[in-house]
Amino acid sequence: MTNHISQGDNGRKALADALNRILADYYALYFKTKNFHWHVSGPHFREYHLLFDEQAAELLATTDPIAERVRKLGQQTLTSIASVTAHQRIADNDNGDLGAQAMLAELRSDNDQLIARLKELKILADEAGDNATDGLLDDWTDEAEQRSWFLAQSAHAA
């Protein structure tokens, strides 16, 4: 019986660690999306400026539920920008002169990476028997898929 509980605790710890990594990715993608929002220019400025702002707001809104899941699993969550940097896998982009098409492509690629990681996280949630996280992951995956789709369709319009 003790061994089963230990494996469950290990699964919850692994899930919380993975949630912290995805939380860092959300923050990194939020900052990148806001960077592009602030620096986009060109003939589709208004459209992309608004799109990036909407997507950044959605990303930021998801950070609190992710962090709260980590806490509900009895673990500590990220505490600072340095903590985010240590856990993120989404690459930063400090280029303020990037063209709109490159911005769309990079954000789409980043959202596609996020989708893949969310699906991996779903496996961990299932292994840990965490139905609550499992259900949230479905919503977060759907939102990321929609962001990716909007970015792809916007790139075709340019």
C-alpha positions as CSV (number, residue, x, y, z in Angstrom):
1,M,0.0,0.0,0.0
2,T,2.8,2.5,0.9
3,N,4.5,1.8,-2.5
4,H,1.2,2.8,-4.3
5,I,1.0,6.0,-2.4
6,S,4.6,6.8,-3.1
7,Q,4.1,6.3,-6.8
8,G,1.1,8.5,-6.7
9,D,3.1,11.2,-4.9
10,N,5.8,10.9,-7.4
11,G,3.3,11.2,-10.2
12,R,1.8,14.3,-8.7
13,K,5.3,15.8,-8.2
14,A,6.2,15.1,-11.9
15,L,2.9,16.6,-13.0
16,A,3.5,19.7,-10.9
17,D,7.0,20.1,-12.3
18,A,5.7,19.7,-15.9
19,L,2.9,22.3,-15.1
20,N,5.6,24.7,-13.9
21,R,7.5,24.3,-17.2
22,I,4.3,24.9,-19.2
23,L,3.6,27.9,-16.9
24,A,7.0,29.3,-17.8
25,D,6.3,28.7,-21.5
26,Y,3.0,30.6,-21.2
27,Y,4.8,33.6,-19.6
28,A,7.6,33.4,-22.3
29,L,5.0,33.3,-25.1
30,Y,3.0,36.1,-23.4
31,F,6.0,38.4,-23.4
32,K,6.9,37.5,-27.0
33,T,3.4,38.1,-28.1
34,K,3.3,41.5,-26.4
35,N,6.7,42.3,-27.9
36,F,5.3,41.7,-31.3
37,H,2.1,43.6,-30.5
38,W,4.2,46.6,-29.6
39,H,6.5,46.4,-32.6
40,V,4.4,45.2,-35.5
41,S,4.1,47.5,-38.4
42,G,3.1,47.5,-42.1
43,P,-0.1,47.3,-44.1
44,H,-1.9,45.0,-41.7
45,F,-0.8,46.8,-38.5
46,R,-4.2,47.3,-36.9
47,E,-5.3,43.7,-37.6
48,Y,-2.1,42.1,-36.2
49,H,-1.7,44.6,-33.4
50,L,-5.2,43.6,-32.2
51,L,-4.7,39.9,-32.8
52,F,-1.5,39.8,-30.8
53,D,-3.1,41.8,-28.0
54,E,-6.0,39.4,-27.8
55,Q,-3.7,36.4,-27.9
56,A,-1.5,37.8,-25.2
57,A,-4.5,38.5,-22.9
58,E,-5.6,34.8,-23.4
59,L,-2.1,33.5,-22.6
60,L,-1.9,35.7,-19.4
61,A,-5.4,34.6,-18.3
62,T,-4.3,31.0,-18.4
63,T,-1.3,31.5,-16.1
64,D,-3.3,31.7,-12.9
65,P,-5.2,28.5,-13.4
66,I,-1.9,26.7,-14.2
67,A,-0.2,28.0,-11.1
68,E,-3.2,27.2,-8.9
69,R,-3.1,23.6,-10.2
70,V,0.5,23.3,-9.1
71,R,-0.5,24.6,-5.6
72,K,-3.5,22.2,-5.5
73,L,-1.0,19.4,-6.1
74,G,0.9,20.6,-3.0
75,Q,3.9,22.0,-4.8
76,Q,5.5,25.3,-5.2
77,T,5.1,27.3,-8.3
78,L,7.3,29.8,-10.2
79,T,8.2,32.8,-8.1
80,S,10.1,35.3,-10.3
81,I,11.2,36.2,-13.8
82,A,14.4,34.3,-13.1
83,S,12.3,31.3,-12.2
84,V,10.4,31.6,-15.5
85,T,13.7,31.9,-17.4
86,A,15.0,28.8,-15.7
87,H,12.0,26.7,-16.8
88,Q,10.9,28.1,-20.1
89,R,11.4,26.2,-23.4
90,I,9.8,28.9,-25.7
91,A,12.7,31.0,-27.0
92,D,12.7,34.7,-26.4
93,N,12.9,37.1,-29.3
94,D,14.2,40.6,-28.5
95,N,14.1,41.7,-32.1
96,G,12.1,45.0,-32.4
97,D,12.5,45.1,-36.2
98,L,11.0,41.7,-37.1
99,G,8.6,41.8,-40.1
100,A,4.9,41.0,-39.5
101,Q,5.1,37.7,-41.5
102,A,8.0,36.5,-39.4
103,M,6.1,37.4,-36.3
104,L,3.1,35.4,-37.4
105,A,5.2,32.4,-38.3
106,E,7.2,32.4,-35.0
107,L,4.1,32.8,-32.9
108,R,2.4,30.0,-34.8
109,S,5.5,27.7,-34.3
110,D,5.6,28.6,-30.6
111,N,1.9,27.8,-30.2
112,D,2.4,24.5,-32.0
113,Q,5.2,23.6,-29.6
114,L,2.9,24.5,-26.7
115,I,0.2,22.3,-28.1
116,A,2.6,19.3,-28.3
117,R,3.7,20.0,-24.7
118,L,0.1,20.2,-23.5
119,K,-0.6,16.9,-25.0
120,E,2.4,15.4,-23.3
121,L,1.2,16.9,-20.1
122,K,-2.1,15.2,-20.5
123,I,-0.4,11.8,-20.4
124,L,1.2,12.8,-17.1
125,A,-2.1,13.9,-15.7
126,D,-3.7,10.6,-16.7
127,E,-0.8,8.7,-15.1
128,A,-1.2,10.7,-11.9
129,G,-4.9,10.1,-11.9
130,D,-5.5,13.9,-11.9
131,N,-8.9,14.3,-13.7
132,A,-9.1,18.0,-12.9
133,T,-5.8,18.8,-14.6
134,D,-6.7,16.5,-17.4
135,G,-9.9,18.4,-18.1
136,L,-8.2,21.8,-18.0
137,L,-5.6,20.6,-20.5
138,D,-8.3,19.9,-23.0
139,D,-9.4,23.6,-22.8
140,W,-5.9,24.9,-22.9
141,T,-5.0,22.8,-25.9
142,D,-8.1,23.9,-27.7
143,E,-7.2,27.6,-27.0
144,A,-3.6,27.0,-28.3
145,E,-4.9,25.3,-31.4
146,Q,-7.2,28.3,-32.1
147,R,-4.3,30.7,-31.7
148,S,-2.2,28.7,-34.1
149,W,-5.1,28.6,-36.6
150,F,-5.7,32.3,-36.4
151,L,-2.0,33.0,-36.9
152,A,-1.8,30.6,-39.9
153,Q,-4.9,32.2,-41.5
154,S,-3.6,35.7,-40.9
155,A,-0.3,34.8,-42.6
156,H,-2.3,33.7,-45.7
157,A,-4.1,37.0,-45.8
158,A,-0.9,39.0,-46.1
